[in-house]
């Protein structure tokens, strides 16, 4: 299982400081550094800048809301970043949430799986440099992008429910999953992804899973930190359903927090059920000022051990 690090722009708004975190992630041996797409810096723009500050590390978007960008525009932007980073981009996209798409941006949010299916019918061939002639429910496209001298990036689809998981397995390189417990992953998500990929004649899918992680012996404080971190996510219906499917009583049950040995065992368990990529989101623990440093050290050591 590859160990990746989520680079949150929310920690600082200074571009140079954010880019320094990408540089450190590479120096510390992480496989992937992921840029979040929320309401601050644009993820793909950050990754294009990070591409010039790094040489080896894979650079991923977690995740670009597809309804807010035309598929041709996203393809062009992604290929530009892919060229800038020498083929190290992994493009994470998703339908986002009604709270974001409609209530914040004023765009319609309906039939998200159907929308994403049509979106991928355009995005995938455009990324591959193919000409697209398409008249569909939402899009009309007659276009072929110019060659940027690069290969298409692997495409991960944010997927949680059964239909989106099947689409991710059948039409993308894999899935990006947030707040999925081990029970949810093992019994619900991983089988659907693998079955859909197999039925479509595709390689085994990448299964990238995001988890809040903290190394701390103060479990009560760590749980409180996880609850604070996940408070906004837990209000969204899609994530509430994931928590329910995983049998979790509260959002913090989806986080991984304990001492070094226990955290390492939890991560080994995820690898054992088929998770291919861990996207770690380290979080602070009140009253335990060394928790972030210990978390980073453990994750970096595991990342280097994987190679």
Secondary structure per residue as TSV (DSSP state, phi and psi in degrees):
chain	resnum	aa	ss	phi	psi
A	1	X	-	360.0	124.7
A	2	X	E	-75.8	138.5
A	3	X	E	-103.7	119.2
A	4	X	E	-118.3	162.3
A	5	X	E	-122.1	130.2
A	6	X	E	-82.2	123.8
A	7	X	E	-100.5	103.3
A	8	X	-	-89.6	121.6
A	9	X	G	-67.7	-16.9
A	10	X	G	-64.8	-19.7
A	11	X	G	-68.0	-36.3
A	12	X	-	-154.9	150.3
A	13	X	-	-100.3	-2.7
A	14	X	-	-77.8	120.0
A	15	X	H	-57.4	-45.4
A	16	X	H	-62.0	-37.1
A	17	X	H	-68.6	-37.7
A	18	X	H	-65.9	-44.7
A	19	X	H	-63.8	-32.3
A	20	X	H	-64.1	-30.7
A	21	X	H	-71.4	-34.6
A	22	X	H	-65.0	-43.6
A	23	X	H	-60.7	-42.4
A	24	X	H	-66.5	-39.6
A	25	X	H	-59.0	-40.9
A	26	X	H	-66.8	-45.8
A	27	X	H	-62.5	-32.1
A	28	X	T	-84.9	-1.6
A	29	X	T	95.1	10.0
A	30	X	-	-67.7	147.0
A	31	X	S	-75.8	-38.4
A	32	X	E	-140.2	143.7
A	33	X	E	-117.3	122.8
A	34	X	E	-104.3	133.8
A	35	X	E	-100.4	127.9
A	36	X	E	-77.5	149.0
A	37	X	-	-114.5	94.7
A	38	X	S	-121.3	-115.4
A	39	X	S	-124.8	22.3
A	40	X	S	-116.6	-115.6
A	41	X	S	-71.8	147.6
A	42	X	-	-72.9	129.7
A	43	X	H	-62.4	-48.1
A	44	X	H	-68.9	-33.0
A	45	X	H	-65.3	-42.7
A	46	X	H	-59.4	-42.6
A	47	X	H	-66.6	-34.6
A	48	X	H	-63.5	-39.5
A	49	X	H	-69.5	-42.7
A	50	X	H	-62.8	-28.4
A	51	X	H	-61.4	-32.5
A	52	X	H	-84.2	-12.9
A	53	X	H	-100.6	-3.9
A	54	X	-	-132.4	169.9
A	55	X	S	-129.9	-30.6
A	56	X	S	-115.3	-43.3
A	57	X	S	-64.7	141.6
A	58	X	E	-71.1	145.5
A	59	X	E	-121.3	121.3
A	60	X	E	-124.4	149.4
A	61	X	E	-100.7	131.2
A	62	X	E	-132.9	97.4
A	63	X	-	-126.8	156.1
A	64	X	E	-77.9	125.8
A	65	X	E	-71.2	109.0
A	66	X	G	-60.4	-39.9
A	67	X	G	-62.2	-15.9
A	68	X	G	-96.1	-1.3
A	69	X	S	-137.5	130.2
A	70	X	-	-58.7	141.0
A	71	X	H	-58.6	-33.7
A	72	X	H	-68.7	-38.2
A	73	X	H	-65.8	-43.7
A	74	X	H	-64.9	-41.1
A	75	X	H	-60.8	-44.7
A	76	X	H	-63.7	-43.1
A	77	X	H	-66.2	-44.0
A	78	X	H	-64.0	-40.9
A	79	X	H	-67.0	-32.6
A	80	X	H	-64.8	-45.2
A	81	X	H	-64.6	-40.4
A	82	X	H	-59.9	-41.3
A	83	X	H	-66.7	-39.5
A	84	X	H	-65.3	-34.1
A	85	X	T	-100.0	8.2
A	86	X	T	67.0	35.9
A	87	X	S	86.0	22.5
A	88	X	-	-103.2	7.3
A	89	X	E	-81.2	140.3
A	90	X	E	-120.8	123.6
A	91	X	E	-96.6	109.7
A	92	X	E	-97.6	125.5
A	93	X	E	-130.7	160.2
A	94	X	E	-162.7	169.7
A	95	X	-	-81.5	-8.3
A	96	X	-	67.0	-144.5
A	97	X	-	-139.4	155.0
A	98	X	H	-58.9	-36.5
A	99	X	H	-56.4	-37.5
A	100	X	H	-83.9	-52.6
A	101	X	H	-69.3	-46.5
A	102	X	T	-92.4	-50.4
A	103	X	T	-74.9	-27.0
A	104	X	T	-101.3	-36.3
A	105	X	T	-108.1	-10.5
A	106	X	-	75.7	17.7
A	107	X	-	-99.2	151.3
A	108	X	-	-67.3	145.7
A	109	X	-	-131.3	95.4
A	110	X	-	-146.3	148.4
A	111	X	-	46.0	60.1
A	112	X	H	-60.9	-36.1
A	113	X	H	-68.4	-42.6
A	114	X	H	-63.0	-41.3
A	115	X	H	-61.3	-47.3
A	116	X	H	-66.8	-34.1
A	117	X	H	-61.4	-46.4
A	118	X	H	-66.9	-37.9
A	119	X	H	-58.8	-45.9
A	120	X	H	-68.1	-30.1
A	121	X	H	-61.6	-23.3
A	122	X	H	-97.7	-47.0
A	123	X	H	-63.3	-45.5
A	124	X	H	-61.5	-50.9
A	125	X	H	-68.1	-33.2
A	126	X	H	-64.2	-40.3
A	127	X	H	-62.5	-31.4
A	128	X	T	-84.7	1.3
A	129	X	T	82.0	14.4
A	130	X	-	-88.5	155.7
A	131	X	-	-79.5	139.0
A	132	X	E	-119.5	124.7
A	133	X	E	-119.9	107.7
A	134	X	E	-141.3	128.5
A	135	X	E	-127.2	106.9
A	136	X	-	-126.5	-163.2
A	137	X	S	-69.8	-37.8
A	138	X	S	-113.6	-27.5
A	139	X	-	-126.9	145.6
A	140	X	E	-127.4	116.7
A	141	X	E	-135.6	132.8
A	142	X	E	-133.7	99.1
A	143	X	E	-163.9	146.9
A	144	X	-	-139.3	125.6
A	145	X	-	-76.3	149.1
A	146	X	-	-68.7	154.5
A	147	X	-	-70.1	131.2
A	148	X	-	-107.8	10.4
A	149	X	S	68.1	33.3
A	150	X	S	-141.6	169.6
A	151	X	-	-94.5	155.8
A	152	X	-	-66.4	140.6
A	153	X	-	-73.7	152.4
A	154	X	E	-60.6	141.1
A	155	X	E	-112.9	118.6
A	156	X	E	-108.0	134.0
A	157	X	E	-104.1	126.1
A	158	X	E	-63.5	120.1
A	159	X	-	-143.4	136.9
A	160	X	-	-133.9	-47.0
A	161	X	S	-83.8	169.9
A	162	X	H	-61.9	-41.7
A	163	X	H	-68.3	-42.0
A	164	X	H	-69.5	-35.7
A	165	X	H	-62.4	-43.3
A	166	X	H	-64.3	-39.3
A	167	X	H	-64.5	-40.8
A	168	X	H	-61.5	-41.3
A	169	X	H	-69.5	-35.9
A	170	X	H	-84.8	-30.2
A	171	X	H	-124.6	-3.3
A	172	X	S	-131.1	177.8
A	173	X	S	-77.9	-11.0
A	174	X	E	159.4	-160.0
A	175	X	E	-130.1	151.1
A	176	X	E	-111.1	123.2
A	177	X	E	-125.7	129.2
A	178	X	E	-116.4	134.3
A	179	X	S	71.1	21.5
A	180	X	-	-86.6	118.9
A	181	X	-	-71.0	168.6
A	182	X	H	-60.6	-40.2
A	183	X	H	-62.7	-45.1
A	184	X	H	-61.1	-44.8
A	185	X	I	-64.8	-48.5
A	186	X	I	-69.0	-41.4
A	187	X	I	-94.8	-21.0
A	188	X	I	-119.7	-57.8
A	189	X	I	-80.5	-52.3
A	190	X	H	-59.6	-46.3
A	191	X	H	-59.9	-40.6
A	192	X	H	-66.5	-40.8
A	193	X	H	-64.0	-46.8
A	194	X	H	-66.3	-42.4
A	195	X	H	-63.3	-42.5
A	196	X	H	-66.5	-41.0
A	197	X	H	-64.1	-43.4
A	198	X	H	-62.8	-44.3
A	199	X	H	-63.8	-30.3
A	200	X	T	-88.8	0.7
A	201	X	T	71.4	27.5
A	202	X	-	-100.8	160.7
A	203	X	-	-63.1	165.4
A	204	X	-	-54.9	134.7
A	205	X	-	-76.1	150.1
A	206	X	E	-73.1	137.1
A	207	X	E	-124.8	97.3
A	208	X	E	-98.5	122.8
A	209	X	E	-123.7	127.9
A	210	X	E	-93.3	131.6
A	211	X	E	-137.4	132.5
A	212	X	E	-66.6	136.3
A	213	X	E	-134.8	135.9
A	214	X	E	-145.4	133.1
A	215	X	E	-96.5	111.0
A	216	X	-	-162.0	147.4
A	217	X	S	-94.7	-7.9
A	218	X	-	-89.4	85.0
A	219	X	H	-67.5	-34.0
A	220	X	H	-65.4	-44.3
A	221	X	H	-68.8	-37.2
A	222	X	H	-65.1	-41.0
A	223	X	H	-63.0	-40.8
A	224	X	H	-63.0	-39.5
A	225	X	H	-64.3	-40.3
A	226	X	H	-66.4	-40.7
A	227	X	H	-60.5	-41.7
A	228	X	H	-65.9	-41.8
A	229	X	H	-63.4	-37.9
A	230	X	H	-97.0	3.6
A	231	X	H	-58.4	-43.2
A	232	X	H	-70.7	-45.3
A	233	X	H	-59.1	-41.4
A	234	X	H	-66.3	-15.9
A	235	X	T	-82.4	-15.0
A	236	X	S	-83.2	133.9
A	237	X	H	-55.0	-40.2
A	238	X	H	-62.2	-39.6
A	239	X	H	-75.9	-33.0
A	240	X	H	-61.2	-40.0
A	241	X	H	-65.9	-37.7
A	242	X	H	-63.3	-44.1
A	243	X	H	-60.7	-42.1
A	244	X	H	-64.5	-43.3
A	245	X	H	-64.4	-28.5
A	246	X	T	-86.6	-0.8
A	247	X	T	69.5	29.4
A	248	X	-	-94.4	135.4
A	249	X	S	-81.6	-28.7
A	250	X	S	-148.8	158.1
A	251	X	G	-56.0	-39.4
A	252	X	G	-63.1	-17.2
A	253	X	G	-66.5	-16.3
A	254	X	G	-85.4	-10.6
A	255	X	S	-86.3	163.2
A	256	X	E	-116.3	112.9
A	257	X	E	-148.4	130.7
A	258	X	E	177.3	-161.8
A	259	X	-	-78.8	176.6
A	260	X	H	-56.3	-48.1
A	261	X	H	-63.5	-42.6
A	262	X	H	-68.2	-40.1
A	263	X	H	-63.5	-43.5
A	264	X	H	-61.1	-38.6
A	265	X	H	-65.9	-39.1
A	266	X	H	-62.2	-42.5
A	267	X	H	-68.3	-37.9
A	268	X	H	-63.2	-36.0
A	269	X	H	-64.3	-37.8
A	270	X	H	-64.7	-42.7
A	271	X	H	-60.6	-36.8
A	272	X	H	-66.8	-25.4
A	273	X	T	-95.9	2.4
A	274	X	T	113.1	2.9
A	275	X	-	-68.1	125.8
A	276	X	-	-96.0	-25.3
A	277	X	E	-138.2	121.3
A	278	X	E	-96.0	125.3
A	279	X	E	-103.4	101.0
A	280	X	E	-86.1	133.7
A	281	X	E	-117.0	88.7
A	282	X	E	-64.4	142.6
A	283	X	-	-135.0	153.3
A	284	X	-	-75.8	152.9
A	285	X	-	-123.0	117.3
A	286	X	T	-60.3	133.8
A	287	X	T	82.6	-1.4
A	288	X	-	-130.9	77.0
A	289	X	T	-64.7	-18.5
A	290	X	T	-91.4	-0.4
A	291	X	H	-61.4	-44.9
A	292	X	H	-62.6	-43.0
A	293	X	H	-65.2	-41.1
A	294	X	H	-68.0	-37.0
A	295	X	H	-63.1	-47.7
A	296	X	H	-61.6	-42.5
A	297	X	H	-63.0	-43.8
A	298	X	H	-63.5	-48.1
A	299	X	H	-63.1	-41.0
A	300	X	H	-64.1	-40.2
A	301	X	H	-63.2	-41.3
A	302	X	H	-66.7	-38.8
A	303	X	H	-63.1	-42.7
A	304	X	H	-67.3	-34.7
A	305	X	H	-66.4	-36.0
A	306	X	H	-69.5	-34.7
A	307	X	-	92.9	360.0
